[in-house]
């Protein structure tokens, strides 16, 4: 379903409209999910440092024997590496985890910085998250310097219109992608229009709903699926793709 459809990035490259998300996929499960997806015909794999499973994703890509140039691989810079001097180091860690020489897309996961250190979500004695005084525009400027042999395109994630407009004042490279939560219950029409008007592809995460894919059990979705002789997952994925977005459902089930 839609495996052959692609969208054109502002870099001139193409991104498959349908990809496999790996959020909340445990390391022991994600290897088999990625391998099965690639064997099924998926050519777009979405990862992130914070998911803690880049190594398994990379091993599955390697073991699939699918030529590297045929796979579009995305991963993301985590909040503890927002200081400009830490951005390239974080990229190198992800490349080594994934056993790759380059990324097709490197995203800033969130427009917020955490204090660097051993903890991915650092907290003080009272349990409050320790934020770092680094503006996301500084982080993005460091990401811009990475574009080349190791990073083919850069983008952002979880950015609203206000954040994109602020970034536009300093950016030298327009983000290729803005990855956000997007589905019929959170359509984000204004944000999608803004991105499309500015040459930014929108990638929809959690298209089946967040934890536990709750929308697969929604009555309205079920009725639409029955009408079109489709599954609820197919309806939800098609909704995103028909709006001109790429969609990355997560599944650790080979079926």
ABEGO torsion letter per residue (X at the ends): XGAABBBBBAAGBBBBABBBBABGBBAAAAAAAAAAAAAAGBABBBBBAAAGAAAAAAAAAAAAGBBAAABBBBBBBBAAAABAAAAAAAAAAAAAAAGBABBABBBBABABBBBBEABABBBBAAGBBBBBBBBAAAAAAAAAAABEAABABBBBBGBBAAAAAAAAAABABBBABBBBBBBAABAGAAAAAAAAAAGBBBBBBGAAEBBGGAAAABAAAAAAAAAAGBBAAAAAAAAAAAAGBBBBBBBABAX
